[in-house]
Amino acid sequence: MNVIFISPNYPEDRWRYVHALRGLGVNVLGIGDAVEEEFPHGLKGCLTDYYRVEDLHDYDAVYRAVAYLTYKYGRADAIESLNDYWALLEASLRRDFNVVGFNVEYAKRVFHSDRVNDVLRNTGIRLAQRDTEGNLMIADGARLIRCCGMVDRYGHVKGFSTYEFSDLPERIAQNKGLLSFFSIPAEQCNTPAENLTDIALKAVDAVRIRGGFFNLTFAVGQEILLVDSSFLPPEEYFADLMACSGSSDVCHMWAADKVGINMDYHIMNETTVFATRRFDRSYRYSHDRIMGKLRTVIRRYGRCYTNLDITGDYFYIFKAENAEKARELIRFIQVDYADSSPIAEFPPLQAVDRTNLRQSAIREQSSYDARRLLNRKVEEKLQHSSAYEEGRKKAGEALRATKQKA
C-alpha cells in the first residue's frame, strides 16, 4: 500500500501518523519543501522515500512529484497532509490522480471557518459570538468543554472523549493562565434541556467526516454554545491524554483505518489530568513536592514537545479521583509563590489505588498488543496479494536457475 504524505514534517507531531503507517507495512512517500536534515527525530527513517520541491504552492511541481513517486512505487492508495492549509492541495491531487478521499468542494466547505460555521448553524447548532476585539462572549461561570474523536471511512464514530479546560483560551494566550484540562464523563456536561453528546454527533453528521477527526469546543452554561471546531488530528498534548485515558492511540487508530482494519477506542472511567508550568514563573510548590504527592498516580511528565507558548514548558499527566480533585491538583501544581490565598493541603491520594493503575497499565499493554496484531494482519494481507505471489514465484525461479548453474 502506498500513501503520499504532503509536508510530513509540519506540524511537528505529524511524524506520529507517518510512524503509525510505516509500522503497518505501508510505503509512506513524503513530498515537501523542507530538507531532510530539518526533520524531527521521530520522522527520520519512517519515510520510504521523500521528494523535495522548492515550493508546495507550485502545483505543477507537486503534480510532477506525485507522478514520479507513482511511476516508481505504483499507484497511490491515499494522499494525506492532516493539515488544513494543504487540504485544497491534497484534494486537487486526489482528483487528478483518481485517489479516494475528500474532494475539492469538501475541502473548501469544511476547512474554511466561515463556511463550516454556516453548515453547523444550518443544523440548529448555536454558535458563541465574539465582540469587536475577538473575545468570546459567554456567560460567567460557563465551562469550556472539548469533544475529541475519530470517524472511520464509513462514517462511524470510533472514539469519543470529553475534556474540561480549567481556563479560557484568551487568558492562556495572553500568558495570564496556564493550559490545563482533564477528562470528564460526557453526561456531566449536559444541561437540563440539552445533551452535549447529541449536539457533537449532530455536528459530525452535518460535516460528513470520513476517515478523519473532529475537535469541537463548547461553552456549557445555561445553554450549550459551539465555540470552535476543527476537523484535524487533536493537538499532541490532547493525543497523549487520550492515549493515557483510553486503550488505543489515535495515531494507530487512524493508520489502521487507512489499511482497512477495525480498531476501537475504549474510554476508562478514571479522570485523567494534563497540567503545565513555565520556567519563567515561581511556584509555591517545587517539582519534587509535586512528584511526591502524585507518585501513585503520575502517568507521564517532562518537557513540553511543541513550540506553542500556550502549552507552557513542562507538563504532568496523572490520574485523579474526580473532577473536583482534578481542579484542586491543578491549582496545587500551578499556584504562584506570591499567591497568599489558602490552598487545601489534603492527604496523599487514596482513591486511585494500585489496582486501578494496574488495570490502566494492562489496557495500555493491550493497546501495544493490538498494534502487533495489526502488523500480523497486514502481513497476512500482503502474503495473499497477487504481487506477493508473483514475487515469490520469481524468487523460486531464480533459485532454481542458480542451482542448475551450480
N, C-alpha and C positions, 0 to 999 in steps of 0.2 A: 504494500500500500504506500502511495506517495502523497505527502501533504506539503504543499508550498506555504511557507510561513513568511509573511511580509513584516519586515523590521522586527526580527525576533529578539533584538537586544533592548527594545524600549516598548513600554515601561520596563523597568529593571526586573520585575517579578515574572515577566513572561517566559523566562527560561524554565520555570517550573512546568509549564504546559508543554514546552518542547521536550523537556526531560521525560515527562509522563508519556508522551507519544513514542519517544525513542525506546522507552522501557517496554513498550508493547510491540516492538519489532517494526515500527513504521519508519520509512525513509522520510526524514524531515529535511526539506530543501529550503534554505533561507535565501531571501532577497532583501537587501537593504543598502543604505548609503554609508554605513559605518565600517571602519576597518576591523578585522577580526581581533586585533590586539586590544581594542577597546571593549570587547565583550565582557559581560560579567563572568566571574569564575565558573558559576554553575552552568553557563551556556556552552563553554568550551568542551568539545568532544561530543556534544549532543546532536549536532547537525551532521547529516550525511554529506551535504555539500552546501556551499554558500556562494552566491553570485552577487558581487558588489556592483551597484550602479552609482553614478555621480549624483543623481538627484531622483528621489522617489516620486517627485511631482512630474517627471518626464515620462508620460505614459508609454511612449514608443520604446523607450529604453527598458522599462519594466516588462513590456509585452515581449521584447526580444529575449529578456532573461527567462521568462516563463517558457517561451518556445524552446530555448536551448536546454533547459532542465527537463522539459517534456521529451525532447529528442534523445537526451542522454539516459533518462531513467524510466521513460514511459509516461503514459497519461496520468495527469494529476487527479487524485480522488477527492481532494479538498484544497481550497485556498483560504487561508485564515490570516488574520492580523490581531484579533482580540483588542482592537484599538479603534475607537470611533473616528479618529482623524483619518484613518485609511479605509474606513468602511466602504466608501464610494469606490475607491480604487479596487478593492478586492471583489466587490460586486461586478464591476465592469470587466475584470479579468475572468470571472466565472462565466459571464455572458459570452465573451469572445472565445473562450476555450471549452464551453459546454460542460461546466463543472457544477455539481449540485450545491445549493446553498442559497442564502437570501439574495434577492435581485436588487437592481439599482433603485427601483421605486421604493422598496422596503427600506433600503439604506437612507434614502432621502427623508422618509417619513419618521423612522424610529430614532435615527442618530442626529436629529435636529430638534433641539429642545422645544421650540415653539410648536412645531408640527406634532410631536408626540404628545405634548400637553393638550392640543386640540383633540387628539384621538381619545385620550383619557377623560377629558372633560365631557366629550360626547357620550361616554358610557355612564355618566352620572356621578363620577368621582369628583369631589370638591377639592380644589387646589388652594393652598395657602397663598396669600397675597404678600407683596413686598412694598415697602414705602419708596419714596423717591430716591433714597440713598441705597436701596437694595437690601435693607434689613428686613427680616421676616416679621410679619405682623401676626403673631399668635398670642393667645390668651395667656396671662400669667398663670404659672403652675402647670402648663401643658407639658407632657412628657414627649421626648423625641425618641421615636421607635424606628429601628431599621429592620426591614424584612429582606433576607437574602435567600437565594435559592437557585436551582438549576432546572432546566427543562430539557428533556431528551428530544431526539429527532422526530418523535411522533407527537410532541406537544404535551407529554405527561410530566408533571412536576415531580422531580426525583428527590429534591431536598428542600426543606423549608425551615429556616432558623429565624428567630426573633431576638433582637438585642435592644437594650435601652441605653441611651447616652446619658452621662451624668452632667453634661453641659451642652450649651448651644454651639453650633459650628462657628457663629460670628465671634463669640468670646474666645474660642480656641484659636481662630485665625488671627485675632488681634493680640495674641500672646497673653491674654488675660486668664486663660484657663489651660487645662491640660487634657489631652484626649484620654477618655476612659469610657468603657461601656461594658455591659455584662449581658449574658444570655438570660432570657426570661420566657416563661411559657406564653404562647400566643393568647391563650384565653384570659390572661391577666392584663391584656392591652385593650380589651373590648370596652365599649361604653354601654349604658343601658339600652341604647337604641341601635347600635351598630356593632358589627363583628369585623375586627381588623383582618382576619384571615380571608373572609369573603371578599372584602374590598381589594386586598392584594391579589387574589386569584382572578378577580374581575379585570384588574389591570393587565395581568399576564395574558389572559384570553384576548383582551382588546388589541394588544400589540402583536399577538400571534407568534410568540417566540418558538423557534425550533432549533434544538441543539445549542442552546445558549444560556445566559444567566439573566437574573433580574435582581436589582438592588433598589428597594423602594423605601423612602424615609417619610414617616408620618409624624404629624403633631397630634397627640391624643389628649384632649381635654374634655370639654362638654360635647365636642364633635370631633370627628377624625378628618384631618386635612392632609392631603399629599403635599409634602414639602419639596421633594426631589426624587427623580427617577433616573436610573442608569441600567442599561442592558448589556453591560460588560462584566468581566470577572470581578469579584469583590477585591478590594484593596488587600495587600499582602497581609496586613495585620488582622483583617477580618477572616481571611482564608486560614490563618493559623488558629484563630479562636474556633472557627468552625471545625477544624481538624481535631482540636482538643475537646470540643463539646459533642462531637459525633464520632462515628466509627469509620468514616471514609473521608479521604482527601478530595476536595472539589476538583483539583487538577487531574487526578486519576479518574474521577467520575466522568469528566469531560472527554478525556482521551479514550476511555472505554466506550463512550457513546460514539465517538468517531469511527471506531473499528467495529461497531455493531454488537457490543457486548453489554448486557444489562448489569448495572451496579447500583445498589440502593444506598441511600444515606440515612442513617439511623440517628435520631436525636436522643440523648440521655437526659434524664430529669434533673441532673445537678446544675447549679448555677456556676457558669464559668466567667471569669472576670479578666479584662485587659486594662491595665493602668500604666501610665508613663510618668517619667520625671525628666527634668532638664539639668544639665551640668551647671548652667549659669544661675541656679537658684539655690537658696539654703533651705534645708528641711529640718523639721523638728526631730525626726527620727532617722537614724543612719541606715544605710543599706544592710549592715549586719543585724540591726534591730529588726528590720522588716523580714529578713530571711529567717531570723529566729522565730518570729511569730507565724510565718507562713510555711515553716519547714514541713508540716504534714500535708499541705495542700498545694504546694507550688508545683506547677507543671512545666513551666519554661520561663526563662528570664535572660536578659542580655541587652546588647546594643541594638537600637532600632535599625532596621535594614533598609529604610527608604530615606531619601534626602528631603522629604517634606517636613517643614517646620511644625506642622500640625501634630506630628507623631511624638515629638519630644526626642530625647537622646537615648533613653533606655527604658525597657518595659518589663512588666511582670504579668504572667498569665497563671491564674490559680483558681481553685475551686472555693466556693462559698456555700453556706447553708441555705441562703435565700437572698432575695433582692435587698432586704433591709441590711443584712450583714455585708453584702457586697458594697453598698454605699458607705458603710462605716469603714470598711477596709480601704476603699479608695481614698477616703479622707485621711485615714491613718498614714497612707503612703504619700499623699500629696500636700499635707498641711505644712505651711511655711514656718520657719523657725521664729519669725517675728509675730506670727499669729498667736495671740494670747487667749483666744477663745478655748473653752474646755473641750476635750475630746475623750471619749469613753476609753478607759483602759480595761478592756474586757479580757477575761482569761483566755488561755490558749484554746484554739478551735477544737471542739469535741465532736460535733455532729457529723462532720465529714470525716469518717473514720477510715482505717486502713482497708476495710472490706470494700468500700466504695472506690478507693484508689486502685485496689487490685482489679476490680471489675472494669474500671476505666482502662487500665493497662491491658487487660485481656481483650477489650474491644479494639484498642489501638493495634495490638498484635494481630488480631483477626483481620484488620484492615490491610496490614502488610501481607498476611497470608492470602487475602483476596487478590492482591496485586500479583503475587506469584502464580496464583491460579489463572488469572487473566493472561499472563505471559504464556502459560502452557496451552490455554485455549487458542491464543493467536498462533502458536507454533503448530497446533493441530490443523488450523485452517490453512496455514501455509503448506503443510505437508499434503493436504488433499487438493491443492490447487493444481491446475494443468501445468503452470510454469515450473512448479516443484518437480512434478513427474517428468517433464521434459528434461530438466537439468539432471535429474537422477539417471535418466536413460543415456544422456550424453556422457556422463561420468563413467557409467558402466562400459560403454563402447570404447572410451579412451583407455580404460584399464585393461580391457581385453586386447586392444591393439598393442599396448605396451608389453603384455605377456607374450604375444605372438612374436614380436621382435626379439624378445629375450630367448 
